[in-house]
């Protein structure tokens, strides 16, 4: 949790316009610069990486080797997700099927 807060703070200080050598490209969405997110690598067998932009409520998860995006995600849900004993169980119960970016469009970072 402290790591996420530090990353969110660092991300906010850098801003979305910061140069990035990496883009995060979700399967069904547009690429966005990694600098626009607070990202954490995990030790989960399903969820490899969690990237979150709190300003826009936009989360991108790397599930196995594919990125998927989720819109309208509040910071409390992300905090509960990252602190849950099983990211996979939390994902399946709370995130999967919810936070549809077709309903709430993702932000434009470019």
ABEGO torsion letter per residue (X at the ends): XAAAAAAAAAAAAAEAABBBABBBBBAABBBBBAAABBBBBBABAABABBBBBAAAGBBBBBBEABBBBBBGBBAAAAAAAAABABAAAAAAAAABGBGBAAABBBBBAX
